[in-house]
Each structure stands twice: as structure tokens, then as C-alpha cells.
Amino acid sequence: MPIEMNQLFDQVYKIPQVPEVVRNLIIQLNDPDFDIDTVTKNVSKDQVISMKVLRLVNSAHFGLSRKIGSIEDAVVMLGMKQLKILVIASGIVSSVPEIEGFDIKTFWSDSFRTATYAKWIADEINADSETVFTAGLISNLGKVLIHMGAQEIAKEIESQVQSGKQRSQVEEEQLGFTNSEVCAELCRRWKFPEELVQTVAQCSEPLTFIDTKTEASVVHIARYLSECRRDNLSLEDMMETFPVDVLGKLSLEKDQLAEKLPALLETNSGLDSLAA
């Protein structure tokens, strides 16, 4: 029987909390006047996030010529945009607990891939890549909340999705709302910008909204490609069931994207160690 979304949040003993430095960065995603020095100082004060970010920066993925020992050095070597991505990813991952019966490592691997694909597509069409990356990263957090607050229903949803049913439809039947709506509500409680909230809210079924956000369409396509990659689908199979109607909202042709798809699918977030 469907439940009220507030009931779900009430049943979750401990709602994940985002570190303040991450919340501030997300609030300032599109602020051209943010203070770089203040950001680096605040990140440096959070020892857990600083340690994770520096471990990422010094990984083989970035291939830097020397070891980076401070957040200030990381900004110089990678730039503030890349640092913000690493800080946000580190902080979001740290805020979500492990859940019995839930494969959190695979969950984050899918999320990192979705965020990275979304940023790639956003850069191609000159969309807001930082908002899109963040939305892609957190867009499935509703699944986590559902597993935390309604585990038996979550198991039934996963079983039906595995049998081939559409996730959003099953969630509506079982819960009365979708995991994207849960994620959007979580973002509101985290006091994230409304643009990000709406992107997350729309990304499962962007065409059902009168005013479809470009960013939501980007995340929708990135999620589709990430799922295909996880399931080891061939390029031909990916294109056969590709959400062409959503792609049309981005002024991209199917053949145009198909040519770029191998390069897109080769992009690597370099973030997987965060979930190790």
C-alpha cells in the first residue's frame, strides 16, 4: 500500500547530513564571485574531506608530476572547478552510511559514472556542467532513503525492476512516489539551490514536465548510458533503445551522439576509490 513521503523520512532513523563545506560549495555552484581563498581554507579545515581529496588528486588518474600535499596546491594544479567536483563527491559519499542488504559500492560506481557522463554531455552542449555533475551524482539517493526507511518495499521494487518493469512505474505502485521525488525532497531538506532540486526531481521522466529542464534531460541520458555500461551492453544495443525523445530536448541528433559515444563511454571519473 502506498505511503506518504513524510512517513518515509520519519522512518529513517538518521537522515544523511552533508558537511557544511560541501553544502556551501553547492550553493555557490554558479556564483562567479565566490572567494577561492575562503573555499580552500574551509576545505582544509575538514580533515576527512581533505584527506580523501588529496588521495584522489595524487592517484594515477590525474597523473600529476609531483605529489600534492595541500588543498591550495591542488587548486593550482587542477583548478577550482575540478577541486569543487572532488570535494562535493567526497563529502556526499561520506554522508551516506552503508546499509545492510544494499550494494553501496555498486551504487556509488553507477553514480560516479552518471555524473561523469552528464558533465561530458553538458560540456558538449554548453550547459551548466557543475550543476549537472552534482545532479548526476546525487540523482539516485532516493534509492538509499527508500532502502533505509522501507526495506521490504525496496526489495520488492528491485525484484520487479530486475524482471523488466520500469522503475518509476513500480515505485509509484509500491510507494506512491518515485526515488527521484524522494531525492528532490532530501535536497530541499539539505537546502540545496532550487535549480538543482528541480533537475533531480525531473531527471527520471523529464518529458512529463511542462517546463523540462535541459539539465534534467542531460542527467536522464547519462543515467541511461551508465546503466547500459554497467550491464555491458554493446553500442548497437544502447542505440536501439536510446531515449531519442529526450535527446531532442538537447538539440543533439542521435547519429551525432552515436559518433561521440565511444569517447564518452571511455571517460573515467577517477572517483571509485571513494567507495572502496
C-alpha positions, 0 to 999 in steps of 0.5 A: 500500500502506498505511503506518504513521503513524510512517513518515509523520512520519519522512518529513517532513523538518521537522515544523511547530513552533508558537511557544511563545506560541501553544502556551501560549495553547492550553493555557490555552484554558479556564483562567479564571485565566490572567494577561492581563498575562503573555499580552500581554507574551509576545505582544509579545515575538514580533515576527512574531506581533505584527506580523501581529496588529496588521495584522489588528486595524487592517484594515477588518474590525474597523473600529476608530476609531483605529489600534492600535499595541500588543498591550495596546491591542488587548486593550482594544479587542477583548478577550482572547478575540478577541486569543487567536483572532488570535494562535493563527491567526497563529502556526499559519499561520506554522508551516506552510511552503508546499509545492510542488504544494499550494494553501496559500492555498486551504487556509488560506481553507477553514480560516479559514472552518471555524473561523469557522463552528464558533465561530458554531455553538458560540456558538449552542449554548453550547459551548466556542467557543475550543476549537472555533475552534482545532479548526476551524482546525487540523482539516485539517493532516493534509492538509499532513503527508500532502502533505509526507511522501507526495506521490504518495499525496496526489495520488492521494487528491485525484484520487479525492476530486475524482471523488466518493469520500469522503475518509476512505474513500480515505485509509484505502485509500491510507494506512491512516489518515485526515488527521484521525488524522494531525492528532490525532497532530501535536497530541499531538506539539505537546502540545496539551490532550487535549480538543482532540486528541480533537475533531480526531481525531473531527471527520471521522466523529464518529458512529463514536465511542462517546463523540462529542464535541459539539465534534467534531460542531460542527467536522464541520458547519462543515467541511461548510458551508465546503466547500459555500461554497467550491464555491458551492453554493446553500442548497437544495443544502447542505440536501439533503445536510446531515449531519442525523445529526450535527446531532442530536448538537447538539440543533439541528433542521435547519429551525432551522439552515436559518433561521440559515444565511444569517447564518452563511454571511455571517460573515467571519473577517477572517483571509485576509490571513494567507495572502496 
